Amino acid sequence: MAIRDILVYPDPRLKQVAEPVERFDAELRELVHDLEQTMDAGPGAVGIAAPQIGSCRRVIIIDVSSRPKLKNHGRLYLVNPEIIHWEGLETGREGCLSVPDYTGNVVRAQRIRVSALDPHGRPLELDMEGFEARALQHEVDHLDGLLFLDRLVSRRHDLFKRKTYQARKDKP
Ligand code: NI
């Protein structure tokens, strides 16, 4: 179990479509653990997807609870997540551990319903909205080989160079 290297754009492995998980075994638990350690080692990430650490499996973690004013479910470990309902559209700013130098404006659904399995193979269904829904949609995109860069309407108007990303590590 370890902090793993994060693949960075334009690594071609980020473009692969991840495979569904079929076995809920020690290997999956290790992957979830590595994902969590890698996310927590990063600068204020609200989510991570297995392909970002080079594992082509449909596993994500999201956690927007560091922004307590937002409605959220705490830390979620989701296997084979699927968005089964969408409502509304909203533009918002996104960053990504795999695109460390930029943020971008991306249109996402405002409210979603997600079906997934937990790391023990138990089914879950969750309603999400706002920033948590955005984080989930961003991570599910990683499972389908998509980055937020692929969702920009215009690279010229919707892509922003990041200046302070590294500085966030120094926060107490
Ligand atoms: Ni990302």
Residues whose N, C-alpha, C, O or C-beta is under 5 A from the ligand:
A	BS01	NI	G95 C96 L97
